[in-house]
Amino acid sequence: MSTTNSVLDPKTSPSFPIAAKVTLGDTQLRKNVRHATEVIQNKRARVVGEMPDWQQLRESGKQIREHAMANLDYYLEEFERNCTRAGGVVHWARDGEEAKRIVTELVKTHASPQNPEVIKIKSMTTEEIHLNLALEAAGIKAYETDLAELIIQLGHDQPSHIVVPALHKNRQQIREIFQREMNLPELGEKPQDLADAARRFLREKFLRVNTAVSGANFLIAETGGVCIVESEGNGRMCLTLPETLITVAGIDKILPRYQDLEVVLQLLPRSATGERMNPYNSLWTGVRPGDGPKNFHVVLMDNARTAVLADGEGRQTLNCIRCAACQNACPVYRQTGGHAYGSVYAGPIGAILTPQLQQLHHAQTLPYASSLCGACYEVCPVKINIPEVLIHLRNKVVKQNGPLNPEALAMKAAGAIFKSERRFRAAQRLGRIAETPLVGKDGWIGWLPGMLGGWTQVRDLREMPKETFREWWEKRGKRGN
Ligand code: SF4
């Protein structure tokens, strides 16, 4: 049941410029992504507009997340104590490999030995570590139960959005997948038909499979509880019906107090899907006889998050509550879709998170996958200054590539020119002379040589003005008018 095709992994995926070229050529995908992001953005704007205290809420969200990250060690230990007291078992995983090993062992212990299977509720953390492939390698079948994740799994595809993983598919494409994979040649194409087919397909699994794997939206230190929000009720089924529940969460998911939910549960649904609140908000704390799973395990995974925390400028990335508002607002994501990012985290958050979670050289084109327009910062419900982190990471990339790489040399030269007015004027004069053979009759340059060609591959360049403002001003001054 798990996909066996290639996964979105920065170590093996093509770089962003190469992958983006492919997706830019897919007009259907671009149409689907544009339509879906527009619908979500409009809904978000409407419900955010209803909140007179939205900016104060954003500020509170930011403060809560910053405080949690600044005291992460303290709150993680508090979570462990309270979770254990309530009957949960906490496991610590340094990286994805360790997390996968722990989950696989737990499933082998608890699932049916003849036919080991798990039902899953959407989890970006398990996507991040490619858990399904590890389970499959261990002979364990994993069934995604979130509708969009199910579409991705049955379509042998990869997620392209944090909140709506199948956003790049339209209704006809989903119908084709269901017809083929569920053997339903007569299936209609109304949303109701598709939802009914998915419901029938999944219901049997909810009732049969005795082990579930979930992610977590939040971990609450004060109570040792876990929170998941979702829209379809599949999560509620996974969290309550099976005998064993295994939750995999990044250590950054911690919230200090139960009361903090008041803020984040207002910010998240509005920013994510334009809903005032999520239809299903599940909170569970340990185990209780006769109520829900008998065994509860939490795998707290670092996977480079403490390294991000140690970076003074990059650490604000960990404040993210994975709402994807930045993705929907990003003009680059809206054109390329998610797969071009070569990582399960796409869009602006992917452009800053992936290079920090991975070794930078595997994702060094991602900090450049942005126009730095600031739309992401404007919509982020916890005020992460994504453009600031992008520039910080670009600096790191330039430094990592050594002092002799073309970008570093170009920046050095630009720095030397901008430092001196004389050099700046000389460069302007030289630029005018150098561009002359390239300027077309219409005053535009359609082609530049060498590395500069990257600019004109996708846009034209206006010729430099015959006279700068400074030159005009000086002349005007001499004439006295
Ligand atoms: S960076 Fe901000 S806007 Fe983007 S997913 Fe995270 S919380 Fe949402």
Residues whose N, C-alpha, C, O or C-beta is under 5 A from the ligand:
A	BS01	SF4	C320 I321 R322 C323 A324 A325 C326 I349 C376 V379 C380 P381 V382 I384
